[in-house]
Amino acid sequence: MSTLPPLPERRLAPVVAPSEEQRELMQTGMERDENPLNIFATLAHNPGVMRKVNALGGRFLRKGTVGERVREIAILRSSYRSGSIYEFGQHTLIGRDCGLTDDEIVSLATEAADSTWSAAERRVIAMVDELSAKDVVSEPTWEALRADWDDKQLVELLLLPGFYRMLAGFLNSAGVQVEHDAPGWPTELASAR
């Protein structure tokens, strides 16, 4: 991706008068000013699907095995590769809380991802790039990943980018709007690099 796409126009409005089931599902612990995030208020149109999305996303965010820093590197890179300004903005905030610096976050939104990543982190970035380009990890990258991660962690690492690519397709196509307090693309910082 050479240029970052603009924020899409809203095509599917968030649920504003939720049923009790929808309201319960929108209470994810990630509310802002006691309001559900736009992603959850929009997913609430289909409670059955939302329940499953919340379960898998919650598993990655709260019970993952690869560590929060690596998780956020994979999510931010996947969000960049799939053109999801919404996920990139939300995970910029989460990534900062997990110890990523603004320079590292900006780097994940560039072709080279040229920050001072550890060898293991560079391999995770390569994995996301390869999955995004061809839906398969090359043999050299796979062998390098095997040196860093056990089988349980590899399953998680391989599924993380796919889950966030799926969300990106939903967010981009539905035009889910970024919350007022979430950053979008790191345009100013990225252009200064």
C-alpha positions as CSV (number, residue, x, y, z in Angstrom):
1,M,0.0,0.0,0.0
2,S,1.7,3.2,-1.1
3,T,-0.9,5.7,-0.1
4,L,-3.1,5.5,2.9
5,P,-6.8,5.5,2.0
6,P,-9.1,8.2,3.4
7,L,-11.8,7.6,5.9
8,P,-14.7,6.0,4.1
9,E,-18.2,7.6,4.2
10,R,-20.7,5.9,6.6
11,R,-22.9,3.4,4.8
12,L,-24.3,1.6,7.8
13,A,-25.3,3.6,10.8
14,P,-24.6,2.5,14.4
15,V,-27.6,1.1,16.3
16,V,-29.0,4.1,18.3
17,A,-32.0,2.4,20.0
18,P,-30.5,-1.0,20.9
19,S,-32.5,-3.9,22.2
20,E,-31.5,-5.4,25.6
21,E,-29.5,-8.1,23.8
22,Q,-27.7,-5.5,21.6
23,R,-27.0,-3.2,24.6
24,E,-25.5,-6.1,26.5
25,L,-23.3,-7.1,23.5
26,M,-22.1,-3.5,23.1
27,Q,-20.8,-3.4,26.7
28,T,-17.4,-4.7,25.9
29,G,-15.3,-2.8,28.5
30,M,-14.0,-0.6,25.7
31,E,-16.6,2.1,25.9
32,R,-15.7,5.8,25.7
33,D,-17.6,8.3,27.8
34,E,-20.0,5.4,28.6
35,N,-20.8,5.0,24.9
36,P,-20.0,1.9,22.9
37,L,-17.3,2.1,20.2
38,N,-18.8,2.6,16.7
39,I,-17.5,-0.8,15.6
40,F,-19.7,-2.5,18.3
41,A,-22.7,-0.3,17.8
42,T,-22.6,-1.1,14.1
43,L,-21.9,-4.9,14.5
44,A,-25.0,-4.8,16.8
45,H,-27.2,-5.0,13.7
46,N,-26.5,-8.7,13.8
47,P,-26.2,-9.9,17.4
48,G,-25.4,-13.5,16.6
49,V,-22.4,-12.6,14.5
50,M,-21.4,-9.9,16.9
51,R,-21.4,-12.4,19.8
52,K,-18.8,-14.6,17.9
53,V,-16.7,-11.6,16.8
54,N,-16.6,-10.3,20.3
55,A,-15.6,-13.8,21.6
56,L,-12.7,-14.2,19.2
57,G,-11.5,-10.6,19.5
58,G,-11.7,-10.7,23.3
59,R,-9.7,-14.0,23.3
60,F,-6.9,-12.3,21.3
61,L,-6.9,-9.1,23.4
62,R,-7.3,-10.6,26.9
63,K,-6.0,-14.2,26.8
64,G,-3.4,-14.2,24.0
65,T,-0.2,-16.1,24.3
66,V,2.2,-14.0,22.2
67,G,2.4,-10.9,24.5
68,E,0.6,-7.7,24.0
69,R,3.4,-5.8,22.3
70,V,3.8,-8.4,19.5
71,R,0.0,-8.7,19.3
72,E,-0.3,-4.9,18.7
73,I,2.6,-5.0,16.1
74,A,0.7,-7.7,14.2
75,I,-2.7,-5.9,14.5
76,L,-1.3,-2.4,13.5
77,R,0.6,-3.9,10.5
78,S,-2.4,-5.8,9.4
79,S,-4.6,-2.7,9.8
80,Y,-2.2,-0.8,7.6
81,R,-2.0,-3.5,5.0
82,S,-5.8,-3.8,4.8
83,G,-6.4,0.0,4.8
84,S,-8.4,0.1,8.0
85,I,-8.1,3.6,9.4
86,Y,-10.5,2.6,12.1
87,E,-8.5,-0.3,13.5
88,F,-5.2,1.5,13.0
89,G,-6.6,4.4,15.1
90,Q,-8.0,2.2,17.9
91,H,-4.9,0.1,18.0
92,T,-2.6,3.1,18.1
93,L,-4.2,3.9,21.5
94,I,-4.0,0.3,22.6
95,G,-0.4,-0.1,21.2
96,R,0.7,2.9,23.2
97,D,-0.7,1.4,26.3
98,C,1.3,-1.8,25.5
99,G,4.6,0.1,25.2
100,L,4.8,0.9,21.5
101,T,6.3,4.3,20.7
102,D,4.8,6.8,18.3
103,D,7.8,6.2,16.0
104,E,7.3,2.5,16.0
105,I,3.5,2.9,15.3
106,V,4.4,5.3,12.4
107,S,6.9,2.8,11.1
108,L,4.1,0.1,10.9
109,A,2.2,2.4,8.5
110,T,5.1,2.6,6.0
111,E,6.2,0.1,3.4
112,A,9.6,-0.5,5.0
113,A,8.5,-0.7,8.7
114,D,12.0,0.6,9.3
115,S,12.0,1.1,13.1
116,T,14.5,-0.6,15.4
117,W,12.5,-3.8,15.8
118,S,13.9,-6.9,17.4
119,A,14.7,-9.8,15.1
120,A,11.5,-11.6,16.4
121,E,9.4,-8.5,15.8
122,R,10.8,-8.1,12.2
123,R,9.8,-11.7,11.5
124,V,6.2,-11.0,12.8
125,I,6.0,-8.0,10.5
126,A,7.3,-10.1,7.5
127,M,4.6,-12.7,8.4
128,V,1.8,-10.1,8.3
129,D,3.1,-8.7,5.0
130,E,3.3,-12.1,3.4
131,L,-0.2,-13.1,4.6
132,S,-1.5,-9.8,3.4
133,A,0.1,-10.2,0.0
134,K,-0.4,-14.0,-0.8
135,D,-2.3,-15.6,2.2
136,V,0.7,-17.8,2.9
137,V,3.9,-17.4,4.9
138,S,7.0,-18.2,2.9
139,E,9.2,-21.1,4.0
140,P,12.1,-18.9,5.2
141,T,9.8,-16.7,7.3
142,W,8.1,-19.8,8.7
143,E,11.3,-21.4,9.7
144,A,12.4,-18.1,11.4
145,L,9.0,-17.9,13.2
146,R,9.4,-21.5,14.5
147,A,12.6,-20.4,16.2
148,D,10.7,-17.8,18.2
149,W,7.3,-19.3,18.9
150,D,5.7,-22.6,19.9
151,D,2.8,-24.2,18.1
152,K,0.1,-22.6,20.2
153,Q,1.6,-19.2,19.7
154,L,2.0,-19.8,15.9
155,V,-1.7,-20.6,15.6
156,E,-2.5,-17.3,17.3
157,L,0.0,-15.3,15.2
158,L,-1.3,-16.7,12.0
159,L,-5.0,-16.0,12.9
160,L,-4.5,-12.4,14.3
161,P,-3.9,-10.7,10.9
162,G,-6.7,-12.6,9.3
163,F,-9.2,-11.6,12.0
164,Y,-8.2,-8.0,11.7
165,R,-8.3,-8.2,7.9
166,M,-11.9,-9.5,8.2
167,L,-12.8,-6.6,10.5
168,A,-11.1,-4.2,8.0
169,G,-13.4,-5.4,5.3
170,F,-16.4,-4.8,7.4
171,L,-15.3,-1.4,8.8
172,N,-14.1,-0.1,5.4
173,S,-17.2,-1.3,3.5
174,A,-19.7,-0.2,6.2
175,G,-17.9,3.1,6.6
176,V,-17.7,2.8,10.4
177,Q,-16.4,6.2,11.6
178,V,-13.4,6.7,13.8
179,E,-14.2,7.9,17.3
180,H,-13.5,11.6,18.0
181,D,-10.7,10.8,20.4
182,A,-9.0,8.1,18.3
183,P,-6.2,9.0,15.9
184,G,-6.4,8.0,12.2
185,W,-3.4,7.4,10.0
186,P,-0.2,8.9,11.3
187,T,0.0,11.2,8.2
188,E,2.0,14.0,9.6
189,L,4.5,11.8,11.3
190,A,4.7,9.4,8.4
191,S,5.4,12.2,5.9
192,A,8.2,13.5,8.0
193,R,10.0,10.1,7.9
